[in-house]
């Protein structure tokens, strides 16, 4: 039996309007997705750590229109390693936990933190600061039946400190809280492994035993570096960067991954393949379900 319970797509409000989120949500539900990840930070729902009630109520009404498993993506710019913004980060994260509870979402995605090159001397303190913050947030989330999913991110600037996937796993183990799990973003791990000269499969294998959420989208694991594509399609043509491609467009070995790795019970396979690839989403969903079946029978 597989630990994977549902598959679906992440949706967002491309223009900051709830109606935009609603359109994206309806489209993926109509495709047959049984899980949806809401990028709530693409909406004005939280101000200074406080939920805007007149904005939250319509969101709750919207989510009740669809019978799917919801998860929530927290702040894309989250960074529990940053001492200057940490109090504000925590307030916003706790507000998002509350929103998770209101819509019945049981997972909140939290990005792993980072230091800029000039902050690198603070590495040990930053790791500890993040662990303490994650424990506080997990404690808070556990009161609502929500799990925090710590996502591995790839390096985005020269000299930046980011935890590798294996280091993310060690962080989750060190915090040792039942409401904290790891989130494997396979493309992020692929990019970071190539950038640092690490073994991609070994890195994600280190994460798997503590992983309770998955972000799935394809790429070639080629770091973008300083190259700037004029059109996003040019980056795809070159195969560089975090491309969020339909499954099969890149060269990630999905069948090997889902045959070899096992995850925590209740894990959702969430595809971050957006509206730009609407015509390919159905095929990606079918492929995802094949991977879930492979994971169950191997």
DOTIKE-272787 format. One record per residue (C-alpha): residue number from 1; residue in one letter; x, y, z. Coordinates in steps of 0.25 Angstrom, whole numbers, plus 5000, padded with zeros to 4 digits. Example, Ala and Ser with C-alpha at 12.3 -4.5 7.8 and 13.67 -1.06 7.14 Angstrom:
2
<node pos="1" code="A" c1="5049" c2="4982" c3="5031"/>
<node pos="2" code="S" c1="5055" c2="4996" c3="5029"/>
//
This chain:
298
<node pos="1" code="X" c1="5000" c2="5000" c3="5000"/>
<node pos="2" code="X" c1="5005" c2="5014" c3="4996"/>
<node pos="3" code="X" c1="5007" c2="5025" c3="5006"/>
<node pos="4" code="X" c1="5002" c2="5034" c3="4995"/>
<node pos="5" code="X" c1="4988" c2="5038" c3="4997"/>
<node pos="6" code="X" c1="4985" c2="5049" c3="4986"/>
<node pos="7" code="X" c1="4990" c2="5056" c3="4974"/>
<node pos="8" code="X" c1="4987" c2="5069" c3="4969"/>
<node pos="9" code="X" c1="4992" c2="5083" c3="4965"/>
<node pos="10" code="X" c1="4996" c2="5096" c3="4972"/>
<node pos="11" code="X" c1="4988" c2="5108" c3="4968"/>
<node pos="12" code="X" c1="4990" c2="5123" c3="4970"/>
<node pos="13" code="X" c1="4984" c2="5137" c3="4968"/>
<node pos="14" code="X" c1="4992" c2="5141" c3="4956"/>
<node pos="15" code="X" c1="4987" c2="5156" c3="4957"/>
<node pos="16" code="X" c1="4984" c2="5156" c3="4972"/>
<node pos="17" code="X" c1="4969" c2="5154" c3="4971"/>
<node pos="18" code="X" c1="4961" c2="5143" c3="4977"/>
<node pos="19" code="X" c1="4953" c2="5141" c3="4964"/>
<node pos="20" code="X" c1="4966" c2="5138" c3="4957"/>
<node pos="21" code="X" c1="4969" c2="5127" c3="4968"/>
<node pos="22" code="X" c1="4955" c2="5122" c3="4966"/>
<node pos="23" code="X" c1="4957" c2="5120" c3="4951"/>
<node pos="24" code="X" c1="4970" c2="5113" c3="4953"/>
<node pos="25" code="X" c1="4964" c2="5104" c3="4964"/>
<node pos="26" code="X" c1="4951" c2="5101" c3="4956"/>
<node pos="27" code="X" c1="4960" c2="5097" c3="4944"/>
<node pos="28" code="X" c1="4969" c2="5087" c3="4951"/>
<node pos="29" code="X" c1="4957" c2="5081" c3="4959"/>
<node pos="30" code="X" c1="4950" c2="5079" c3="4945"/>
<node pos="31" code="X" c1="4962" c2="5071" c3="4940"/>
<node pos="32" code="X" c1="4960" c2="5061" c3="4952"/>
<node pos="33" code="X" c1="4970" c2="5066" c3="4962"/>
<node pos="34" code="X" c1="4967" c2="5061" c3="4976"/>
<node pos="35" code="X" c1="4976" c2="5070" c3="4983"/>
<node pos="36" code="X" c1="4979" c2="5085" c3="4981"/>
<node pos="37" code="X" c1="4990" c2="5094" c3="4988"/>
<node pos="38" code="X" c1="4986" c2="5108" c3="4989"/>
<node pos="39" code="X" c1="4996" c2="5119" c3="4988"/>
<node pos="40" code="X" c1="4990" c2="5128" c3="4998"/>
<node pos="41" code="X" c1="5001" c2="5138" c3="4999"/>
<node pos="42" code="X" c1="4997" c2="5142" c3="4985"/>
<node pos="43" code="X" c1="4984" c2="5148" c3="4991"/>
<node pos="44" code="X" c1="4983" c2="5160" c3="5001"/>
<node pos="45" code="X" c1="4978" c2="5151" c3="5012"/>
<node pos="46" code="X" c1="4988" c2="5155" c3="5023"/>
<node pos="47" code="X" c1="4993" c2="5169" c3="5027"/>
<node pos="48" code="X" c1="5004" c2="5170" c3="5037"/>
<node pos="49" code="X" c1="5001" c2="5156" c3="5042"/>
<node pos="50" code="X" c1="4986" c2="5159" c3="5044"/>
<node pos="51" code="X" c1="4976" c2="5152" c3="5036"/>
<node pos="52" code="X" c1="4967" c2="5161" c3="5028"/>
<node pos="53" code="X" c1="4953" c2="5155" c3="5031"/>
<node pos="54" code="X" c1="4946" c2="5161" c3="5020"/>
<node pos="55" code="X" c1="4956" c2="5155" c3="5010"/>
<node pos="56" code="X" c1="4956" c2="5142" c3="5017"/>
<node pos="57" code="X" c1="4941" c2="5139" c3="5018"/>
<node pos="58" code="X" c1="4940" c2="5138" c3="5002"/>
<node pos="59" code="X" c1="4952" c2="5129" c3="5002"/>
<node pos="60" code="X" c1="4945" c2="5119" c3="5011"/>
<node pos="61" code="X" c1="4932" c2="5120" c3="5003"/>
<node pos="62" code="X" c1="4940" c2="5117" c3="4991"/>
<node pos="63" code="X" c1="4948" c2="5105" c3="4996"/>
<node pos="64" code="X" c1="4935" c2="5099" c3="5001"/>
<node pos="65" code="X" c1="4930" c2="5098" c3="4987"/>
<node pos="66" code="X" c1="4940" c2="5087" c3="4983"/>
<node pos="67" code="X" c1="4941" c2="5073" c3="4989"/>
<node pos="68" code="X" c1="4957" c2="5072" c3="4989"/>
<node pos="69" code="X" c1="4968" c2="5071" c3="4999"/>
<node pos="70" code="X" c1="4974" c2="5084" c3="5001"/>
<node pos="71" code="X" c1="4988" c2="5088" c3="5005"/>
<node pos="72" code="X" c1="4994" c2="5102" c3="5006"/>
<node pos="73" code="X" c1="5007" c2="5108" c3="5001"/>
<node pos="74" code="X" c1="5012" c2="5119" c3="5011"/>
<node pos="75" code="X" c1="5020" c2="5131" c3="5008"/>
<node pos="76" code="X" c1="5030" c2="5128" c3="4996"/>
<node pos="77" code="X" c1="5039" c2="5138" c3="5002"/>
<node pos="78" code="X" c1="5039" c2="5131" c3="5016"/>
<node pos="79" code="X" c1="5052" c2="5131" c3="5023"/>
<node pos="80" code="X" c1="5053" c2="5127" c3="5038"/>
<node pos="81" code="X" c1="5068" c2="5129" c3="5037"/>
<node pos="82" code="X" c1="5067" c2="5144" c3="5036"/>
<node pos="83" code="X" c1="5067" c2="5151" c3="5050"/>
<node pos="84" code="X" c1="5062" c2="5164" c3="5045"/>
<node pos="85" code="X" c1="5049" c2="5159" c3="5039"/>
<node pos="86" code="X" c1="5047" c2="5146" c3="5048"/>
<node pos="87" code="X" c1="5036" c2="5152" c3="5057"/>
<node pos="88" code="X" c1="5028" c2="5156" c3="5045"/>
<node pos="89" code="X" c1="5030" c2="5143" c3="5038"/>
<node pos="90" code="X" c1="5025" c2="5136" c3="5050"/>
<node pos="91" code="X" c1="5012" c2="5145" c3="5051"/>
<node pos="92" code="X" c1="5009" c2="5142" c3="5036"/>
<node pos="93" code="X" c1="5012" c2="5127" c3="5037"/>
<node pos="94" code="X" c1="5003" c2="5126" c3="5049"/>
<node pos="95" code="X" c1="4992" c2="5134" c3="5042"/>
<node pos="96" code="X" c1="4993" c2="5124" c3="5030"/>
<node pos="97" code="X" c1="4992" c2="5112" c3="5040"/>
<node pos="98" code="X" c1="4978" c2="5119" c3="5044"/>
<node pos="99" code="X" c1="4974" c2="5120" c3="5030"/>
<node pos="100" code="X" c1="4978" c2="5105" c3="5027"/>
<node pos="101" code="X" c1="4969" c2="5101" c3="5039"/>
<node pos="102" code="X" c1="4957" c2="5109" c3="5033"/>
<node pos="103" code="X" c1="4958" c2="5103" c3="5019"/>
<node pos="104" code="X" c1="4961" c2="5089" c3="5025"/>
<node pos="105" code="X" c1="4976" c2="5089" c3="5019"/>
<node pos="106" code="X" c1="4985" c2="5080" c3="5028"/>
<node pos="107" code="X" c1="4998" c2="5084" c3="5022"/>
<node pos="108" code="X" c1="5005" c2="5097" c3="5021"/>
<node pos="109" code="X" c1="5017" c2="5098" c3="5013"/>
<node pos="110" code="X" c1="5029" c2="5106" c3="5019"/>
<node pos="111" code="X" c1="5042" c2="5109" c3="5010"/>
<node pos="112" code="X" c1="5055" c2="5106" c3="5016"/>
<node pos="113" code="X" c1="5063" c2="5118" c3="5020"/>
<node pos="114" code="X" c1="5076" c2="5125" c3="5015"/>
<node pos="115" code="X" c1="5087" c2="5134" c3="5017"/>
<node pos="116" code="X" c1="5093" c2="5144" c3="5008"/>
<node pos="117" code="X" c1="5108" c2="5143" c3="5005"/>
<node pos="118" code="X" c1="5111" c2="5154" c3="5015"/>
<node pos="119" code="X" c1="5104" c2="5147" c3="5026"/>
<node pos="120" code="X" c1="5111" c2="5134" c3="5024"/>
<node pos="121" code="X" c1="5118" c2="5135" c3="5037"/>
<node pos="122" code="X" c1="5105" c2="5134" c3="5044"/>
<node pos="123" code="X" c1="5102" c2="5120" c3="5039"/>
<node pos="124" code="X" c1="5102" c2="5112" c3="5052"/>
<node pos="125" code="X" c1="5093" c2="5123" c3="5059"/>
<node pos="126" code="X" c1="5084" c2="5123" c3="5047"/>
<node pos="127" code="X" c1="5082" c2="5108" c3="5047"/>
<node pos="128" code="X" c1="5078" c2="5108" c3="5061"/>
<node pos="129" code="X" c1="5069" c2="5120" c3="5060"/>
<node pos="130" code="X" c1="5062" c2="5113" c3="5049"/>
<node pos="131" code="X" c1="5060" c2="5100" c3="5057"/>
<node pos="132" code="X" c1="5055" c2="5108" c3="5069"/>
<node pos="133" code="X" c1="5045" c2="5115" c3="5060"/>
<node pos="134" code="X" c1="5040" c2="5102" c3="5053"/>
<node pos="135" code="X" c1="5038" c2="5096" c3="5067"/>
<node pos="136" code="X" c1="5029" c2="5108" c3="5071"/>
<node pos="137" code="X" c1="5021" c2="5108" c3="5058"/>
<node pos="138" code="X" c1="5019" c2="5093" c3="5059"/>
<node pos="139" code="X" c1="5015" c2="5094" c3="5073"/>
<node pos="140" code="X" c1="5005" c2="5104" c3="5069"/>
<node pos="141" code="X" c1="5000" c2="5097" c3="5056"/>
<node pos="142" code="X" c1="4998" c2="5084" c3="5064"/>
<node pos="143" code="X" c1="4987" c2="5090" c3="5072"/>
<node pos="144" code="X" c1="4979" c2="5092" c3="5059"/>
<node pos="145" code="X" c1="4983" c2="5078" c3="5053"/>
<node pos="146" code="X" c1="4992" c2="5084" c3="5043"/>
<node pos="147" code="X" c1="5006" c2="5079" c3="5039"/>
<node pos="148" code="X" c1="5017" c2="5089" c3="5035"/>
<node pos="149" code="X" c1="5025" c2="5083" c3="5022"/>
<node pos="150" code="X" c1="5039" c2="5089" c3="5021"/>
<node pos="151" code="X" c1="5043" c2="5090" c3="5006"/>
<node pos="152" code="X" c1="5057" c2="5089" c3="5000"/>
<node pos="153" code="X" c1="5060" c2="5101" c3="4992"/>
<node pos="154" code="X" c1="5072" c2="5103" c3="4982"/>
<node pos="155" code="X" c1="5083" c2="5113" c3="4982"/>
<node pos="156" code="X" c1="5078" c2="5126" c3="4976"/>
<node pos="157" code="X" c1="5091" c2="5135" c3="4978"/>
<node pos="158" code="X" c1="5106" c2="5134" c3="4978"/>
<node pos="159" code="X" c1="5111" c2="5131" c3="4992"/>
<node pos="160" code="X" c1="5097" c2="5128" c3="4998"/>
<node pos="161" code="X" c1="5096" c2="5118" c3="5009"/>
<node pos="162" code="X" c1="5084" c2="5108" c3="5007"/>
<node pos="163" code="X" c1="5082" c2="5095" c3="5013"/>
<node pos="164" code="X" c1="5084" c2="5083" c3="5004"/>
<node pos="165" code="X" c1="5073" c2="5073" c3="5003"/>
<node pos="166" code="X" c1="5080" c2="5064" c3="5013"/>
<node pos="167" code="X" c1="5082" c2="5076" c3="5022"/>
<node pos="168" code="X" c1="5067" c2="5079" c3="5022"/>
<node pos="169" code="X" c1="5065" c2="5065" c3="5026"/>
<node pos="170" code="X" c1="5075" c2="5066" c3="5038"/>
<node pos="171" code="X" c1="5067" c2="5079" c3="5042"/>
<node pos="172" code="X" c1="5054" c2="5072" c3="5042"/>
<node pos="173" code="X" c1="5060" c2="5061" c3="5050"/>
<node pos="174" code="X" c1="5067" c2="5071" c3="5060"/>
<node pos="175" code="X" c1="5054" c2="5078" c3="5063"/>
<node pos="176" code="X" c1="5047" c2="5065" c3="5065"/>
<node pos="177" code="X" c1="5033" c2="5070" c3="5065"/>
<node pos="178" code="X" c1="5021" c2="5061" c3="5060"/>
<node pos="179" code="X" c1="5015" c2="5073" c3="5053"/>
<node pos="180" code="X" c1="5028" c2="5076" c3="5045"/>
<node pos="181" code="X" c1="5031" c2="5068" c3="5032"/>
<node pos="182" code="X" c1="5040" c2="5070" c3="5021"/>
<node pos="183" code="X" c1="5035" c2="5074" c3="5007"/>
<node pos="184" code="X" c1="5043" c2="5068" c3="4995"/>
<node pos="185" code="X" c1="5043" c2="5078" c3="4983"/>
<node pos="186" code="X" c1="5050" c2="5068" c3="4973"/>
<node pos="187" code="X" c1="5053" c2="5079" c3="4963"/>
<node pos="188" code="X" c1="5059" c2="5088" c3="4974"/>
<node pos="189" code="X" c1="5067" c2="5076" c3="4979"/>
<node pos="190" code="X" c1="5072" c2="5073" c3="4965"/>
<node pos="191" code="X" c1="5077" c2="5087" c3="4962"/>
<node pos="192" code="X" c1="5084" c2="5088" c3="4976"/>
<node pos="193" code="X" c1="5091" c2="5075" c3="4974"/>
<node pos="194" code="X" c1="5096" c2="5079" c3="4960"/>
<node pos="195" code="X" c1="5100" c2="5093" c3="4966"/>
<node pos="196" code="X" c1="5108" c2="5087" c3="4977"/>
<node pos="197" code="X" c1="5113" c2="5074" c3="4971"/>
<node pos="198" code="X" c1="5104" c2="5065" c3="4980"/>
<node pos="199" code="X" c1="5098" c2="5051" c3="4977"/>
<node pos="200" code="X" c1="5083" c2="5055" c3="4974"/>
<node pos="201" code="X" c1="5077" c2="5041" c3="4977"/>
<node pos="202" code="X" c1="5085" c2="5041" c3="4990"/>
<node pos="203" code="X" c1="5080" c2="5055" c3="4995"/>
<node pos="204" code="X" c1="5066" c2="5052" c3="4992"/>
<node pos="205" code="X" c1="5067" c2="5038" c3="4998"/>
<node pos="206" code="X" c1="5072" c2="5044" c3="5011"/>
<node pos="207" code="X" c1="5059" c2="5053" c3="5012"/>
<node pos="208" code="X" c1="5049" c2="5042" c3="5008"/>
<node pos="209" code="X" c1="5048" c2="5035" c3="5022"/>
<node pos="210" code="X" c1="5043" c2="5049" c3="5028"/>
<node pos="211" code="X" c1="5036" c2="5054" c3="5016"/>
<node pos="212" code="X" c1="5021" c2="5056" c3="5017"/>
<node pos="213" code="X" c1="5018" c2="5065" c3="5005"/>
<node pos="214" code="X" c1="5023" c2="5065" c3="4990"/>
<node pos="215" code="X" c1="5025" c2="5076" c3="4980"/>
<node pos="216" code="X" c1="5026" c2="5070" c3="4966"/>
<node pos="217" code="X" c1="5030" c2="5077" c3="4953"/>
<node pos="218" code="X" c1="5040" c2="5074" c3="4943"/>
<node pos="219" code="X" c1="5053" c2="5080" c3="4939"/>
<node pos="220" code="X" c1="5067" c2="5077" c3="4934"/>
<node pos="221" code="X" c1="5075" c2="5081" c3="4947"/>
<node pos="222" code="X" c1="5083" c2="5092" c3="4940"/>
<node pos="223" code="X" c1="5085" c2="5104" c3="4949"/>
<node pos="224" code="X" c1="5082" c2="5117" c3="4942"/>
<node pos="225" code="X" c1="5094" c2="5124" c3="4947"/>
<node pos="226" code="X" c1="5094" c2="5139" c3="4942"/>
<node pos="227" code="X" c1="5087" c2="5135" c3="4929"/>
<node pos="228" code="X" c1="5074" c2="5144" c3="4927"/>
<node pos="229" code="X" c1="5064" c2="5138" c3="4917"/>
<node pos="230" code="X" c1="5056" c2="5149" c3="4910"/>
<node pos="231" code="X" c1="5044" c2="5140" c3="4909"/>
<node pos="232" code="X" c1="5041" c2="5129" c3="4919"/>
<node pos="233" code="X" c1="5040" c2="5120" c3="4907"/>
<node pos="234" code="X" c1="5055" c2="5122" c3="4904"/>
<node pos="235" code="X" c1="5059" c2="5116" c3="4917"/>
<node pos="236" code="X" c1="5051" c2="5104" c3="4914"/>
<node pos="237" code="X" c1="5058" c2="5103" c3="4900"/>
<node pos="238" code="X" c1="5071" c2="5103" c3="4907"/>
<node pos="239" code="X" c1="5066" c2="5094" c3="4919"/>
<node pos="240" code="X" c1="5072" c2="5104" c3="4930"/>
<node pos="241" code="X" c1="5066" c2="5108" c3="4943"/>
<node pos="242" code="X" c1="5054" c2="5104" c3="4951"/>
<node pos="243" code="X" c1="5045" c2="5102" c3="4940"/>
<node pos="244" code="X" c1="5032" c2="5095" c3="4946"/>
<node pos="245" code="X" c1="5030" c2="5087" c3="4933"/>
<node pos="246" code="X" c1="5020" c2="5076" c3="4931"/>
<node pos="247" code="X" c1="5024" c2="5062" c3="4934"/>
<node pos="248" code="X" c1="5033" c2="5056" c3="4923"/>
<node pos="249" code="X" c1="5037" c2="5069" c3="4918"/>
<node pos="250" code="X" c1="5050" c2="5069" c3="4926"/>
<node pos="251" code="X" c1="5059" c2="5057" c3="4929"/>
<node pos="252" code="X" c1="5056" c2="5054" c3="4944"/>
<node pos="253" code="X" c1="5055" c2="5039" c3="4946"/>
<node pos="254" code="X" c1="5041" c2="5039" c3="4952"/>
<node pos="255" code="X" c1="5039" c2="5024" c3="4951"/>
<node pos="256" code="X" c1="5052" c2="5021" c3="4958"/>
<node pos="257" code="X" c1="5049" c2="5031" c3="4969"/>
<node pos="258" code="X" c1="5035" c2="5025" c3="4972"/>
<node pos="259" code="X" c1="5040" c2="5011" c3="4971"/>
<node pos="260" code="X" c1="5051" c2="5013" c3="4981"/>
<node pos="261" code="X" c1="5047" c2="5023" c3="4991"/>
<node pos="262" code="X" c1="5036" c2="5022" c3="5002"/>
<node pos="263" code="X" c1="5030" c2="5034" c3="5009"/>
<node pos="264" code="X" c1="5022" c2="5037" c3="5022"/>
<node pos="265" code="X" c1="5007" c2="5032" c3="5022"/>
<node pos="266" code="X" c1="4997" c2="5043" c3="5017"/>
<node pos="267" code="X" c1="5007" c2="5049" c3="5007"/>
<node pos="268" code="X" c1="5001" c2="5057" c3="4996"/>
<node pos="269" code="X" c1="5007" c2="5058" c3="4982"/>
<node pos="270" code="X" c1="5005" c2="5072" c3="4978"/>
<node pos="271" code="X" c1="5009" c2="5077" c3="4964"/>
<node pos="272" code="X" c1="5014" c2="5091" c3="4962"/>
<node pos="273" code="X" c1="5010" c2="5091" c3="4948"/>
<node pos="274" code="X" c1="5002" c2="5104" c3="4945"/>
<node pos="275" code="X" c1="4992" c2="5110" c3="4936"/>
<node pos="276" code="X" c1="5003" c2="5112" c3="4925"/>
<node pos="277" code="X" c1="5003" c2="5097" c3="4923"/>
<node pos="278" code="X" c1="4988" c2="5095" c3="4924"/>
<node pos="279" code="X" c1="4987" c2="5086" c3="4912"/>
<node pos="280" code="X" c1="4998" c2="5077" c3="4918"/>
<node pos="281" code="X" c1="4992" c2="5076" c3="4932"/>
<node pos="282" code="X" c1="4983" c2="5064" c3="4929"/>
<node pos="283" code="X" c1="4994" c2="5056" c3="4924"/>
<node pos="284" code="X" c1="5003" c2="5060" c3="4936"/>
<node pos="285" code="X" c1="4992" c2="5056" c3="4945"/>
<node pos="286" code="X" c1="4991" c2="5042" c3="4938"/>
<node pos="287" code="X" c1="5006" c2="5041" c3="4939"/>
<node pos="288" code="X" c1="5005" c2="5044" c3="4954"/>
<node pos="289" code="X" c1="4995" c2="5034" c3="4957"/>
<node pos="290" code="X" c1="5003" c2="5023" c3="4950"/>
<node pos="291" code="X" c1="5015" c2="5027" c3="4959"/>
<node pos="292" code="X" c1="5006" c2="5026" c3="4971"/>
<node pos="293" code="X" c1="5002" c2="5012" c3="4967"/>
<node pos="294" code="X" c1="5017" c2="5009" c3="4964"/>
<node pos="295" code="X" c1="5020" c2="5014" c3="4978"/>
<node pos="296" code="X" c1="5009" c2="5005" c3="4984"/>
<node pos="297" code="X" c1="5013" c2="4992" c3="4977"/>
<node pos="298" code="X" c1="5028" c2="4992" c3="4977"/>
//
